[in-house]
Amino acid sequence: MLSCIKGEKVYLKGTKNKTMQSFKDLSRITYRRKIFRRYYCSHPQDTLGPPGRLKRYLVNKFVKTIEKCENFVETNNPTAFKFYKTFKVGFNDLLEDTKTYYQVSKDIWYNSRELHTFSRKELVIYQQMPSEMIKAAPMLVVAMMPGAFVIFPTILPVAYLYPKLLLTSHFWTEEIKIEVYKQRHIDRIKHLPIILDHMEIACRHIPHTEYKLKMEQIFQKLENSLHPTVEEILEVKPVFETYNFKAEKLSFAYSRHLAKTFGFSLRRSKLVQEGLLVLHTDRAIVREGFNSMTEEDINMSCLSRGLNPYGIKRDEKENYLESWTQISKEVDEHSMSLLLHGPVLLALNHPSNRHLLGGKKFRWRRKKKKEVV
């Protein structure tokens, strides 16, 4: 009897060991399946568990401390806080614009992506960023030097003393932007009367009497502080496709003044290429509409097309851009010269530009001499 009981105990013990072994094997197989599912399944787990209480407490404490520091600096030293905020936002904007410029450049150079497929913002960044990157290069070199955490805080205040020279537009305050853009615009529109003189001389050699008379009517309007209508400008479009006004055939001095009006490269071979960027940007504006553009976007678009936007209402700015885009719709690569003369034909006598050129005293008059220096 005892032996039977002992045997039964032995039997039960063996059964228990087998059950434990099978449970271990099952758990091991389940664990391996989880590992396989995590690393080799086509739909891996994409959620994480919530952090523990200690981690949540430390993160919340860190965020609140940063907010307290910002509030303390803003309350006790608003000037320093303003520069800190401007630098923080400016660095983020510079980084985003650099990424966009790299992506657009990659698509144009390597993927042969067509210009009309880009958005207005992408084309504007692609056109403006090279000069901004050149200006930002010294600051980035200093930031990457060994011991930059010691050097950079001492250089940054010096950079803000001369922001126009040492910092890109991403770090400028609104007051600095208006001051710089207005002065830059004055330097550009000073070339408009000289361009008009070149146009008047080239017009003398137009062989077709009909187009010559139409150009003469345009000169009379500009001479009397008026502007030709969009229809009148489009009527003389064939003139800008001929030898006298064709962009590739203009004299060096003539093309140089056109390039300076837009802030282009002074190389005549790049005049049409950079004009194409303006043309496709115009078409992107038409696609996206004016409602998608901020006030700063409208101002920058007007400035790059020859109009001083400061001191006038948004409706007037949109009307100018609408007139400009009506002309650019009819322009192609062969008539690019017409678009390049847009600031002369549409903005020379605008009141906001005349105010910068000398107020009521400014008025374009034909020169009696036959050559323009």
Sequence and secondary structure as in RCSB ss.txt:
>XXXX:A:sequence
MLSCIKGEKVYLKGTKNKTMQSFKDLSRITYRRKIFRRYYCSHPQDTLGPPGRLKRYLVNKFVKTIEKCENFVET
NNPTAFKFYKTFKVGFNDLLEDTKTYYQVSKDIWYNSRELHTFSRKELVIYQQMPSEMIKAAPMLVVAMMPGAFV
IFPTILPVAYLYPKLLLTSHFWTEEIKIEVYKQRHIDRIKHLPIILDHMEIACRHIPHTEYKLKMEQIFQKLENS
LHPTVEEILEVKPVFETYNFKAEKLSFAYSRHLAKTFGFSLRRSKLVQEGLLVLHTDRAIVREGFNSMTEEDINM
SCLSRGLNPYGIKRDEKENYLESWTQISKEVDEHSMSLLLHGPVLLALNHPSNRHLLGGKKFRWRRKKKKEVV
>XXXX:A:secstr
 HHHHHHHHHHHHHHHHHHHHHHHHHHHHHHHHHHHHHHH SS         HHHHHHHHHHHHHHHHHHHHHHH
H HHHHHHHHHHHHHHHHHHHHHHHHHHHHHHHHTS   GGGS HHHHHHHHHHHHHHHHHHHHHHHHHSTTHHH
HHHHHHHHHHHSHHHHS GGG  HHHHHHHHHHHHHHHHTTHHHHHHHHHHHHTT   HHHHHHHHHHHHHHHTT
    HHHHHHTGGGGGSTTT GGGS HHHHHHHHHHHT  S GGGHHHHHHHHHHHHHHHHHH GGGS HHHHHH
HHHTTT   TTS HHHHHHHHHHHHHHHTT  STTHHHHHTHHHHHHTT HHHHHHHTGGG      SSS   
